[in-house]
Amino acid sequence: MSNSGTKEPSPQPSTAQSPPEPQRRGRGRPRKQQQEPVGPPTPKRPRGRPKGSKNKGPRTPIGEKRPRGRPRKWVWSNH
């Protein structure tokens, strides 16, 4: 079998067929570019309640204890 009757596809440059397609990006919000840290890294702050906050005395002397929330309505019985 000879190849004289069949033509082999000649390699054509892809730029001639279609314009150069830009790089496809992923869907969604693009990632932020990471910057190189300039100085030393800052230490992370601890989360939650501070350690010594439980064993402290009262800050002010306990006086008249008023209830929290909306004040009660006073009803005057003058009938």
CNS distance restraints for C-alpha pairs under 8 A (distance, minus, plus):
assign (resid   3 and name CA) (resid   7 and name CA) 7.42 0.50 0.50
assign (resid  12 and name CA) (resid  16 and name CA) 7.56 0.50 0.50
assign (resid  13 and name CA) (resid  17 and name CA) 7.31 0.50 0.50
assign (resid  14 and name CA) (resid  18 and name CA) 6.61 0.50 0.50
assign (resid  15 and name CA) (resid  19 and name CA) 5.75 0.50 0.50
assign (resid  15 and name CA) (resid  20 and name CA) 6.12 0.50 0.50
assign (resid  26 and name CA) (resid  30 and name CA) 7.78 0.50 0.50
assign (resid  37 and name CA) (resid  41 and name CA) 7.46 0.50 0.50
assign (resid  49 and name CA) (resid  53 and name CA) 7.26 0.50 0.50
assign (resid  52 and name CA) (resid  56 and name CA) 7.46 0.50 0.50
assign (resid  67 and name CA) (resid  71 and name CA) 7.94 0.50 0.50
